[in-house]
Amino acid sequence: MGNRNAPHVSVGMQKENLLRINIRVIPGASRDKIVKENGRLKVYVCAPAESGRANKAVIDLLADHFDKRKSGIEIVKGGHSRDKVVQID
């Protein structure tokens, strides 16, 4: 069971060299960009939200932003939602 008094971490939490972040994805944007807003990242991607194209673009953009391999970034929650939890290794 988790500690109910533990503080809520909205931008991310670190556990065993893994970073989990809450993001909001805006597909179909005019350009790819990442903006920190209200304690979380908003990820704007040009790709449409169809056939996983926006998710792929999100992973590509986050990999570039955090200077990580694409294989080290995984959407762990919200694969079909604009609100996602992403894990970065």
N, C-alpha and C positions, 0 to 999 in steps of 0.2 A: 504494500500500500504506500502511496505517496504522502508526503507531508503536506497537509492542507494549509499550513502556515508558511510554506515556502514562497518566496517572491516569484511573481510571474515575469518571465523574460520574453518580451515581444520581438526584439530584434534578433536574438539568438542565444543559444546556450552551448557551451563547450563540454564535450564528454569524450575522453579517450582520443584526442586529436581530431574529433569530428565537430563541425560547426553546423548547427541547424538554424535556418532563418525562415521567418514568415515573410512571404512576398505577396504582392498583388500584381497580377499580370494584366496589361492593357494590350490586347492584340489589335492588329490593324492600325497601328500608330503611324504617323508620318515619318518617324525615324526611330531607330533603336537607341534607347538610353535608359539609365538607371538613376532614380531620384529617391533620396531618403525623405519620407514624409510621415508625420505622426508616429514615429517610432518603428517604422518598418520600411522596407524597400518597395518602391513601385517600379516594375520592370516594363518598359514600353518596347514592344517589338512590332516590326512592320508585317510580319507573317500573320496570316489569318488563323483563326481558331478552328481549323479543320484538319483532319487526318494527322494530328500530332505535330503539325508544322510550327505552331506557336510554342509548344513545349520544347521542341528542338532548338528553336531560336533563343528561348530563354536560357537553356543550358549553354549554348554557344556564347551568349552575351555574358553570363555569369562567369564562365571559364575565363574569358578575356579580362573581365573586370577584376577578378580575384587572382589572376595569373596562375590558374590551375588547369589540370588536364580535364577535358570533357568527361572522360570516364570516371573522374573523381567527384562528379556532381550528379546528384540523383533527386528526382522529385519523389518524396516519400509520402506525401499526402496532397490530395487535390488535383490529381491528374486531369480531371475533366471540369475543373473549377478555376475561376480567376484567382481565388485565394489558395495559395499553395504553401507547403512546407518543403524546403529544399535542404538537402544534406550535402555538405562540402567536406571532402576528405583532404 
